[in-house]
Amino acid sequence: MKTSFALILAASTALVGCTRVIERPTPVASPAPNVISTPAIVEREKTTAPAAGATAAPACTWASQTYSSGATSCQDHATYKCNNGTWERQQAAPAC
């Protein structure tokens, strides 16, 4: 009985010695400079291409040629722009 008590006492003493907390000083960083930073804002237009097999914006046709939406064409000495399947005359554009 005395032997087991002595063994438990020795084990607990060893355990207490292993679990002590060692604190080390941490280096103190120098103060940061007085700089105010703002996040950069970037504006981008979202462009999405239609998926394969999907139908895009309606196309325009002139002189048996197909034009996509946004294309320009010279028709009867005036500039026209294709806008979702319809030709719109451009007033500010010079005659062609």
C-alpha positions as CSV (number, residue, x, y, z in Angstrom):
1,M,0.0,0.0,0.0
2,K,2.8,2.4,0.8
3,T,4.5,1.5,-2.4
4,S,1.4,2.3,-4.5
5,F,0.9,5.6,-2.7
6,A,4.6,6.5,-3.3
7,L,4.2,5.6,-7.0
8,I,1.1,7.7,-7.4
9,L,2.8,10.6,-5.6
10,A,5.9,10.4,-7.8
11,A,3.7,10.1,-11.0
12,S,1.6,13.1,-10.1
13,T,4.7,15.2,-9.2
14,A,6.2,14.3,-12.6
15,L,2.9,15.2,-14.3
16,V,2.7,18.6,-12.6
17,G,6.3,19.3,-13.6
18,C,5.4,18.6,-17.3
19,T,2.3,20.8,-17.4
20,R,3.7,24.1,-16.2
21,V,3.2,27.1,-18.5
22,I,6.2,28.8,-19.8
23,E,5.6,32.4,-20.9
24,R,7.9,34.0,-23.3
25,P,7.9,37.7,-24.1
26,T,6.6,38.6,-27.6
27,P,8.3,41.2,-29.6
28,V,6.4,44.5,-29.9
29,A,5.9,45.7,-33.5
30,S,6.5,49.3,-34.3
31,P,3.4,51.4,-34.7
32,A,1.9,51.4,-38.1
33,P,2.2,54.6,-40.2
34,N,-0.9,56.9,-40.3
35,V,-2.1,55.9,-43.8
36,I,-5.7,55.7,-44.8
37,S,-6.4,53.3,-47.6
38,T,-9.6,52.9,-49.5
39,P,-10.6,49.9,-51.5
40,A,-10.4,50.2,-55.3
41,I,-13.7,50.1,-57.1
42,V,-13.6,48.6,-60.6
43,E,-16.7,48.8,-62.8
44,R,-17.0,46.2,-65.4
45,E,-19.8,45.6,-67.8
46,K,-21.2,42.1,-67.5
47,T,-21.0,40.3,-70.8
48,T,-22.6,37.0,-71.2
49,A,-22.4,34.8,-74.2
50,P,-25.4,32.7,-75.0
51,A,-24.9,29.0,-74.3
52,A,-24.3,26.6,-77.2
53,G,-27.5,26.0,-79.1
54,A,-29.2,29.1,-77.5
55,T,-30.8,31.8,-79.6
56,A,-29.0,35.2,-79.5
57,A,-30.5,38.6,-80.1
58,P,-32.5,38.8,-83.4
59,A,-30.4,39.5,-86.4
60,C,-31.0,42.0,-89.3
61,T,-30.9,41.2,-93.0
62,W,-29.9,43.6,-95.8
63,A,-29.1,42.6,-99.4
64,S,-29.1,38.9,-98.5
65,Q,-26.6,39.5,-95.7
66,T,-27.3,38.8,-92.1
67,Y,-26.0,41.3,-89.5
68,S,-25.9,40.8,-85.8
69,S,-27.5,43.3,-83.3
70,G,-25.3,46.4,-83.0
71,A,-23.8,46.1,-86.6
72,T,-23.9,49.1,-88.9
73,S,-24.6,49.2,-92.6
74,C,-24.7,51.7,-95.4
75,Q,-28.1,51.6,-97.0
76,D,-29.3,54.1,-99.6
77,H,-26.5,56.6,-98.7
78,A,-27.4,56.6,-95.0
79,T,-25.9,54.7,-92.0
80,Y,-28.3,52.2,-90.3
81,K,-27.7,50.3,-87.2
82,C,-29.2,46.8,-86.4
83,N,-31.1,47.0,-83.1
84,N,-32.5,43.6,-82.1
85,G,-33.7,42.7,-85.6
86,T,-34.8,46.1,-86.9
87,W,-32.7,48.7,-88.8
88,E,-32.6,52.1,-87.2
89,R,-31.3,55.1,-89.2
90,Q,-28.4,57.0,-87.5
91,Q,-29.1,60.7,-87.7
92,A,-25.7,61.8,-86.3
93,A,-23.7,59.5,-88.6
94,P,-22.4,61.0,-91.9
95,A,-23.8,59.9,-95.2
96,C,-21.9,57.1,-96.8
